[in-house]
């Protein structure tokens, strides 16, 4: 299952006055923040679809759209926060996302 491949959270970088002056630190800090936010979205979406599938929650248009995309192996549009080939499947995107989180 894809949800098992993802960490629960992504630790943010420790912000110190000396580090903020370094452009590379600021760049990495932004990237970590974006990936952390995206991770929360992806995990939330997977849990919502799982809850619908197990009967613990009712489906709505949002969960239906995500489930349809994942069933068709298409990356949901709101997950595309960074550029990847348009030909990538959801499986390929999730593997790449996991590597980026590592």
MOMO-V774617 format. One line per field, one symbol per residue. psi: psi as a letter, one per 20 degrees, with the letter a starting at -180 (. if undefined). A space follows every 50 residues. Layout:
psi = ???
This chain:
psi = qhhhiqrhrpprqpoqghhhiohhghghgggggghgghgggggggghggg hghijiqqqahghgggggghhjkppphiimiqprqhiqrhggghgggghh h.
